[in-house]
Amino acid sequence: MAQDLRNELETWWGELPPALQFQRDFKIENRSDGPAAPKMEDCISMLRADYIGHQLVIDYPLIDIIRTDVQRHDVGPVDEERVRRFIYNNVRFIAVLSPMVSYHNPNLWMMANAYILFPLCLI
């Protein structure tokens, strides 16, 4: 099921017009004020944040199972990869959204309510 959702997300990205397709894999720059993603136009950056947010939601059920019932769940190599991807996507999500927070964009705050508190519940 998770792989089906991931495939749908990839199809969505592939259907975007070339002008809106964003770099999915990017290097995160570690700065004194936190992680930073490569600069891009805000509307495209919002699409990229949405894409990463959906990846977080797709991987969350496994993370929640491991977090709440690790003794009954056998963690295998595939699970370890999903956990690594989940942590990496959290950092990427923060790096993408951080520069936009200063704009007080209403869409950003709606997205923040949907996603940004989500990873914090794991801490």
PLY file of the C-alpha trace (Angstrom):
ply
format ascii 1.0
element vertex 123
property float x
property float y
property float z
element edge 122
property int vertex1
property int vertex2
end_header
0.00 0.00 0.00
2.75 2.48 0.92
4.55 1.67 -2.33
1.32 2.34 -4.27
1.05 5.76 -2.63
4.72 6.46 -3.38
4.12 5.49 -7.03
1.11 7.85 -7.17
3.27 10.65 -5.77
5.93 9.99 -8.42
3.24 10.01 -11.11
1.99 13.37 -9.78
5.51 14.81 -9.97
5.94 13.44 -13.50
2.66 15.07 -14.60
3.74 18.55 -13.47
4.57 20.94 -16.32
8.36 21.12 -16.79
8.40 24.71 -15.47
6.97 23.49 -12.14
9.00 20.31 -11.74
11.35 20.81 -8.83
14.55 19.11 -7.85
13.48 16.23 -5.60
16.92 15.26 -4.37
18.93 18.21 -3.18
21.84 18.83 -0.88
20.95 20.35 2.47
23.30 23.09 3.61
23.93 23.12 7.36
24.00 26.76 8.48
24.13 28.37 11.90
20.42 29.22 11.66
19.42 25.67 10.67
19.27 23.50 7.56
18.82 25.28 4.22
17.58 24.03 0.85
18.60 25.52 -2.50
16.66 28.74 -3.19
13.75 28.59 -5.58
10.57 30.45 -6.38
8.09 30.29 -3.49
5.25 28.63 -5.44
7.58 25.86 -6.61
9.07 25.59 -3.15
5.55 25.06 -1.76
5.02 22.21 -4.25
8.32 20.70 -3.14
7.32 21.03 0.53
4.00 19.34 -0.25
5.82 16.51 -2.02
8.14 15.97 0.95
5.21 16.27 3.39
3.37 13.51 1.54
6.46 11.30 1.77
6.46 11.86 5.54
2.81 10.85 5.77
3.39 7.73 3.67
6.23 6.54 5.92
4.67 7.56 9.24
2.60 4.40 9.97
5.75 2.27 10.19
7.49 4.88 12.34
4.51 4.92 14.70
4.48 1.11 14.95
8.19 1.02 15.77
7.85 3.88 18.25
4.91 2.42 20.14
5.47 -1.33 19.88
9.09 -2.02 18.99
9.16 -5.36 20.85
6.41 -6.87 18.69
7.65 -5.48 15.37
10.61 -7.13 13.65
12.63 -4.32 12.13
14.23 -5.40 8.88
16.45 -3.71 6.28
13.44 -2.30 4.39
12.10 -0.80 7.61
15.50 0.69 8.42
15.56 2.35 5.00
12.11 3.85 5.60
13.21 5.17 8.99
16.32 6.77 7.43
14.19 8.28 4.65
11.68 9.58 7.22
14.39 11.34 9.25
16.04 12.73 6.11
12.68 13.99 4.80
11.98 15.74 8.12
15.22 17.70 7.76
14.48 18.43 4.08
10.96 19.60 5.00
12.30 22.00 7.61
14.97 23.24 5.18
12.35 23.97 2.50
9.82 25.69 4.80
12.17 27.70 7.03
12.92 30.51 4.55
9.23 30.97 3.76
8.13 31.42 7.38
9.19 35.07 7.34
6.68 35.81 4.56
3.70 34.88 6.76
2.12 33.20 3.76
-1.40 31.91 4.70
-0.90 28.79 2.57
2.33 28.11 4.42
0.60 28.31 7.79
-2.15 25.96 6.60
0.54 23.54 5.46
2.44 24.00 8.71
-0.65 23.02 10.69
-1.00 19.88 8.59
2.62 18.77 8.49
5.13 20.55 10.67
3.59 19.47 13.98
3.36 15.94 12.64
7.10 15.08 12.99
7.25 16.82 16.37
4.81 14.31 17.83
7.53 11.69 17.45
9.93 13.47 19.76
0 1
1 2
2 3
3 4
4 5
5 6
6 7
7 8
8 9
9 10
10 11
11 12
12 13
13 14
14 15
15 16
16 17
17 18
18 19
19 20
20 21
21 22
22 23
23 24
24 25
25 26
26 27
27 28
28 29
29 30
30 31
31 32
32 33
33 34
34 35
35 36
36 37
37 38
38 39
39 40
40 41
41 42
42 43
43 44
44 45
45 46
46 47
47 48
48 49
49 50
50 51
51 52
52 53
53 54
54 55
55 56
56 57
57 58
58 59
59 60
60 61
61 62
62 63
63 64
64 65
65 66
66 67
67 68
68 69
69 70
70 71
71 72
72 73
73 74
74 75
75 76
76 77
77 78
78 79
79 80
80 81
81 82
82 83
83 84
84 85
85 86
86 87
87 88
88 89
89 90
90 91
91 92
92 93
93 94
94 95
95 96
96 97
97 98
98 99
99 100
100 101
101 102
102 103
103 104
104 105
105 106
106 107
107 108
108 109
109 110
110 111
111 112
112 113
113 114
114 115
115 116
116 117
117 118
118 119
119 120
120 121
121 122
